[in-house]
Amino acid sequence: MKNLLLIIFTCVVMSFSVYAEKMEPLSSQMDAYVVTTDKDGKEELKPAEEVLPKDKLEYKLTYTNNTDNLLNGLVITGPIPENTFFVSGTNNTKINSDFVVSIDGGQTFEPEPVKRIVMKDGKKIEVIIPPEKYTAIRWMPSVPINAKEKQIFTYRIEVK
């Protein structure tokens, strides 16, 4: 139950905006939604106020260029909180970007599929690390954010 409350708190806290007294050049916002299905089988997104085991959440990361100039070099990192796992194939953006993942708490990132060589029955074999082992994800856009433009990045996690 303590972990569930931590996830709920994390979802609420992670809905944030970066602003100062004077508007910053780049503002960001991260919103969390619970993914539900209506009676007709159509998906709906509802603000995440409370989550339970097996709930799927969609994170929406919005970055806004508040200047009249291009902003280059944006790197977007999305967390995968404890007691959740990344839902494979749900990383989405309309921006041309490289997508990489971390399995070590965000220290290093690499493209999917993440592969490792392990010993099994005295032989070296290559294994693919499943998305459930990812600890963070990252986009590296190859295009700048134009003046006054927004870029949106989404992905889903599931509560264990």
Buried (B, 14 or more C-beta within 10 A) or exposed (E): EEBBEEBBEBBBEBBEEEEEEEEBEBBBBBBBBBBEEEEEEEEEBEEBEEBEEEBBBBBBBBBBBBBEEEBEEBEBBBBBBEBBBBBBEBBBBEBEBEBBBBBEEBEEBBEBEBEEEEEEEEEEEEEEBEBEBBBBBBBBBEEBBBEEEEBBBBBBBBBE
